Amino acid sequence: MIHFADVNFIAALVAALSGFAIGSLWYGPLFQKPWMQLSGMTKEKGAEANMAVTFGLAYVLNFIAAVGIAMLMGPHRGMHLGMHAGLAASVFFVVTALGVIYLFEQRPLKLFFINAGYQMVNFTVMGLILGVWP
């Protein structure tokens, strides 16, 4: 049985921050041009968004994901378990769910790989942080 008592909420708060560091690289120097082209995002459109709301909600959602990964790990800790739990959660739940949406929306396969790849790296790093946190 998985319990909230098994979750280190401080570690989950920190793990949730990792998505911003990864995202700044992923959607910045690594894949910014193809992501913007394939998603239809422009710098002007991005400037119109309320970034405080966008980043605040992104943090909350990453925190919920981190808590979920911690619950999957249970009371056990360790680098390998954390990374495996994060990677498994991303592959078996997030990537497959994104895949279904992309199929029905007929979105480009390259965009799927960019977004799914980010989530796989993000969840794996969150799992790593949760796994090694004392």
Backbone torsions as a table, in degrees:
resi	resn	phi	psi	omega
1	MET	NA	136.2	179.9
2	ILE	-95.0	133.5	-177.5
3	HIS	-127.4	149.5	174.4
4	PHE	-62.6	-25.3	179.4
5	ALA	-63.1	-21.5	179.1
6	ASP	-80.8	-7.2	-175.5
7	VAL	-91.2	127.8	171.7
8	ASN	-90.0	99.9	-173.2
9	PHE	-68.0	-28.9	175.5
10	ILE	-65.5	-44.0	177.7
11	ALA	-63.1	-38.4	179.1
12	ALA	-66.2	-37.7	177.0
13	LEU	-62.6	-42.0	179.2
14	VAL	-70.6	-43.2	179.7
15	ALA	-59.3	-36.8	-179.9
16	ALA	-63.6	-28.2	178.0
17	LEU	-70.9	-26.2	-175.6
18	SER	-60.7	-29.8	179.3
19	GLY	-60.3	-30.1	179.4
20	PHE	-73.3	-40.7	177.8
21	ALA	-64.5	-46.4	179.5
22	ILE	-64.9	-45.4	-179.2
23	GLY	-62.0	-36.3	-179.7
24	SER	-65.8	-32.4	175.6
25	LEU	-80.8	-45.3	-175.0
26	TRP	-62.7	-50.9	-177.6
27	TYR	-93.2	7.2	175.0
28	GLY	-105.6	-111.2	-173.4
29	PRO	-63.4	-28.7	-175.9
30	LEU	-75.3	-49.6	-171.9
31	PHE	-134.6	17.4	-174.7
32	GLN	-56.8	-51.0	-175.2
33	LYS	-63.7	-51.7	179.9
34	PRO	-66.4	-35.7	-180.0
35	TRP	-64.0	-45.8	-179.9
36	MET	-63.5	-43.4	-179.8
37	GLN	-64.0	-47.6	-175.5
38	LEU	-73.7	-31.1	-177.7
39	SER	-88.6	-15.8	-177.3
40	GLY	84.0	9.0	179.4
41	MET	-77.8	140.5	174.3
42	THR	-125.9	162.0	177.4
43	LYS	-64.0	-34.8	179.1
44	GLU	-66.5	-44.1	178.7
45	LYS	-63.2	-41.4	177.6
46	GLY	-63.0	-36.5	-179.8
47	ALA	-68.7	-23.3	179.8
48	GLU	-77.3	-18.5	-176.4
49	ALA	-74.1	153.0	172.6
50	ASN	-83.8	97.6	-172.5
51	MET	-65.5	-30.4	177.9
52	ALA	-63.3	-43.1	178.4
53	VAL	-68.2	-45.3	-178.9
54	THR	-59.9	-51.1	-178.7
55	PHE	-69.2	-37.3	178.2
56	GLY	-62.6	-46.7	179.1
57	LEU	-69.2	-35.8	176.4
58	ALA	-61.5	-40.7	178.0
59	TYR	-63.9	-44.7	178.6
60	VAL	-60.0	-44.2	180.0
61	LEU	-66.1	-40.2	175.8
62	ASN	-64.7	-36.5	177.5
63	PHE	-64.0	-43.6	177.9
64	ILE	-61.0	-42.1	177.5
65	ALA	-62.8	-42.4	179.4
66	ALA	-62.9	-41.1	176.8
67	VAL	-62.1	-41.8	178.0
68	GLY	-61.3	-42.9	177.7
69	ILE	-63.7	-42.6	178.3
70	ALA	-61.7	-38.5	178.6
71	MET	-67.8	-36.1	176.2
72	LEU	-63.8	-35.2	179.7
73	MET	-72.3	-28.2	-176.9
74	GLY	69.5	-152.3	-176.0
75	PRO	-77.1	-5.5	-176.9
76	HIS	-83.3	149.7	179.6
77	ARG	-132.7	164.2	175.7
78	GLY	147.4	150.4	-177.6
79	MET	-58.7	-49.8	-176.2
80	HIS	-66.7	-42.8	178.4
81	LEU	-62.5	-43.2	180.0
82	GLY	-62.0	-46.6	-179.9
83	MET	-65.1	-41.7	179.3
84	HIS	-66.1	-39.9	178.9
85	ALA	-64.7	-44.0	179.0
86	GLY	-65.0	-45.2	179.5
87	LEU	-65.1	-43.8	179.9
88	ALA	-63.1	-43.5	179.0
89	ALA	-60.2	-41.4	-178.9
90	SER	-69.5	-46.0	-176.7
91	VAL	-68.4	-47.9	-173.2
92	PHE	-80.2	-22.8	-177.6
93	PHE	-116.4	-57.2	-172.9
94	VAL	-71.5	-53.1	-176.3
95	VAL	-63.7	-40.8	179.2
96	THR	-66.7	-39.9	178.6
97	ALA	-65.5	-43.6	175.8
98	LEU	-59.9	-41.2	-179.5
99	GLY	-58.8	-43.7	178.5
100	VAL	-62.0	-45.5	179.5
101	ILE	-61.9	-46.3	-179.4
102	TYR	-62.1	-36.5	178.4
103	LEU	-62.3	-49.0	-177.3
104	PHE	-72.8	-30.3	176.5
105	GLU	-84.2	-5.1	-179.7
106	GLN	52.7	44.8	178.9
107	ARG	-83.9	156.7	-176.0
108	PRO	-62.6	139.8	179.0
109	LEU	-60.6	-37.0	179.3
110	LYS	-63.2	-38.1	177.1
111	LEU	-66.6	-39.0	175.8
112	PHE	-57.7	-47.4	-178.5
113	PHE	-64.3	-36.3	177.9
114	ILE	-65.0	-51.4	-176.5
115	ASN	-71.1	-42.0	179.0
116	ALA	-66.9	-38.7	178.2
117	GLY	-62.1	-41.2	177.0
118	TYR	-59.3	-46.7	-177.9
119	GLN	-64.7	-37.4	178.2
120	MET	-63.8	-45.3	178.5
121	VAL	-66.5	-44.6	-179.4
122	ASN	-58.3	-50.9	-178.3
123	PHE	-66.1	-37.0	179.2
124	THR	-65.5	-42.1	178.2
125	VAL	-68.1	-40.2	176.1
126	MET	-59.2	-44.2	177.8
127	GLY	-61.3	-40.6	177.7
128	LEU	-59.6	-48.7	-179.7
129	ILE	-60.8	-45.6	-180.0
130	LEU	-65.8	-33.9	-178.4
131	GLY	-72.0	-37.2	-176.5
132	VAL	-92.3	-12.6	-179.1
133	TRP	-65.7	130.8	-178.2
134	PRO	-65.3	NA	NA
